[in-house]
Amino acid sequence: MFGQSEIRKVLPHRFPMLLLDRVTDVVPGQRVTAVKAVTCNEPWYQGLGPDAAAEAYAYPRVLLLESWCQSAGLLATWESPDPDVLEGQVMLFGSVSGVEYHRPVLPGDVLEHRASITRRVDDTVIIEGGSTVAGEPALTVGLAVLAFRPAGELRPGDPAPALA
């Protein structure tokens, strides 16, 4: 099992956008299982008043997907971490498809994310997986494409010439 210290050595994310608590299993280059405990103390619940309906506490879907994507990114970079996005290789999410949300995730739920590499081509990794709460599906991701590019190539530079 790996905690925050190890996760922070691999991913550049920090509060409030680091959405993984620990890694319970990893086979580098193959698969990862990571955990995220959802609590009512997270920033996205701050604006809810005392009379908020129960469904208002559903974990935002975009954050559920982001949390899973962080586990996928952790897997893709596990063997050669580079959390400094200003130097070295930068991980970019190219696309995500086949996403299905199966149930709301509420404070008190513990998400278990599973991600598996299905293919690696040069500097591109293809990953699939999903998330469960107490063994019940919460999210399915059919395909996520991650690409790695040198940080220097992504910095602003001379504008590209106009197309004629």
ABEGO torsion letter per residue (X at the ends): XBBAAAAAAABABBOAABABABBABBBBGABBBBBBBBBAABAAAAABBAABBAAAABBBAAAAAAAAAAAAAAAAAAABBBABAABEBBBBBABBBGBBBABBBBBGBBBBBBBBBABBBEABBBBBEEBBBGGBBABBBABBBBBBBBAAAABBBBBBBBBX
